[in-house]
Amino acid sequence: MPDETEATETETPTTPELSTIIGPNGELLEGWKEHLVPEDMRHEPVYNKFTDLKGALKQIGIQDKLVGRKGVLVPNEKSTATEWENFYEATGRPPTKDDYKLPVPEDLKEYYDPNWIAKGRELLFGIGANQKHADIVWKFEEERIRASLKAITEAEAAEKQECEDALKQKWGDAYEERLLFANRIIEENAPGELKQQILERYGNDPIFAEYTYNIGQKFAEHPEIANKLKVSGAMSPGEANTKMKELIATPGYSNQTLKYENPAAYNRIVKEVAALAAIVASNADTP
């Protein structure tokens, strides 16, 4: 039979000498956590602060003061800065401000200023926020940015629609034609990349369309420029109808006060309105 004494000595785990994990002055040597701290607790950041037994015992005393029967006791206005710091640590604040995990959504990167992120870390650390608190604040910031961008987009769309409606009312039947004319001005005068940049930025923006159309009309009055722009001299019925309405809206024309104030201008408008009316009538459906 094997010797029972030898078997017992073989099965008993060996305990490391304290001198291998604690130095002569109480300093904690490398590997001390593996021997003194339970495995399921070694990941706790509090153990990273300990460098010697004196510091460890001091921390135990501080936490004992903070933790009561009902949990962690919150410091008050009479508490010291150290007591507040220890309270923050006891409630889960990260060791440093840079330890906060503040991920930036990929689609919002251009709206997050690195300087403000750094200030956010300082603020969270200063108020003793733990990571859960930081997550809530950071999610709120993301929602705030998304809501702001949505509001801006909706406001821009509403403004554009309002301008477009006003321009449609102003141009009437000639709206589509004048819009195409304005776009042609861009296509013929903005080479390559410039054309693409203008279209991406302004597209069918009604204000820009009216501005471009007005400039194009002035250029089109010159035969050489009109030929280059491939602008036909023939006016469409829609354009004629809109132009006729604009002339009729000339102050003093409808009530004929212009006839006495400026007879030449009045007679010119009368002739132009008649000519435009003929163009409009030429397109009328035959009964």
Residue, then its C-alpha position, 0 to 999 in steps of 0.5 A: m500500500p502507498d504511504e498515506t503521508e506521502a499521498t496527503e503531501t502530494e494532494t495539498p496545494t502549495t501556498p506561495e511565500l508571502s515574500t514572493i508577493i509582498g516586499p519587505n516594506g509592504e509593497l505589492l509585487e507583480g502577480w499579487k492579485e493572482h494569489l490574493v484576489p478571488e478570480d471573479m474579482r480580479h477584473e475590478p479596477v479598484y485593485n489597479k490602484f493598490t501598490d502596497l498594503k498601506g494603500a489597500l488598508k486605507q482604501i478599506g477604511i474609506q469605503d467602510k465610511l462610505v458604505g452604510r446599511k442602506g448602501v453608499l452614503v452620499p457626501n454632503e457640502k461639508s465633505t472633502a474633495t477626497e471624500w467626493e473622489n472616493f464616492y465617485e470611485a465607489t459608484g463606478r466612475p472610470p479611473t480617468k476621463d479618457d476611459y469613457k467609451l463615447p462612440v460616434p455614429e458613422d453617419l454623424k462623424e462630421y457633426y461631432d467636434p473632437n474638442w467638444i468630445a474632450k470637454g464632454r469627457e471632462l464634464l462627465f468625469g467632473i460630475g462623477a458619472n459612471q459609464k451607464h450615466a455616460d451612455i445615457v448622456w451620449k445617446f441623448e446627444e446623438e438624438r439631439i443632433r439627429a433631431s436638429l438635422k431633421a429640423i434643418t432639412e424640413a425647414e429647407a424643404a419647406e422654404k424651397q417648396e414655398c419659393e417654388d409655389a411662388l415662382k409657379q404662380k408668378w411664371g404660370d404656364a411658362y414655369e416648366e419652360r423657363l425652368l428648362f431654359a435656366n438649366r440650359i444656361i447652366e449646361e451651356n456655360a458651366p463646363g465639366e465639374l463646375k456644372q456638376q457642382i452647381l447642379e448638386r448645390y442648387g439643382n432646381d432651386p426656384i430662386f436660383a432658377e429665376y436668377t439664371y433665367n433673368i440673366g439668360q433672357k438678357f443674353a438671349e436678346h443678342p443674336e450671337i449669344a442666343n445662337k450659342l445658347k441655341v435659343s429659338g426666336a419663336m415664343s411658346p404659347g405658355e411663355a407668351n401667356t405668362k409674358m402677357k400677364e406680366l405686361i398687363a400687371t404693369p402699374g397704370y396699364s389696367n386702369q389706363t392711368l399710364k396712358y396719360e402719364n406715359p403714352a409711349a410706354y402705354n402704346r408699346i405695352v398695348k402692341e406687345v400684349a396684342a402680339l402675345a395674345a395672338i401667339v396664345a390664341s394660335n395654340a387654342d384648341t379648335p372646337 
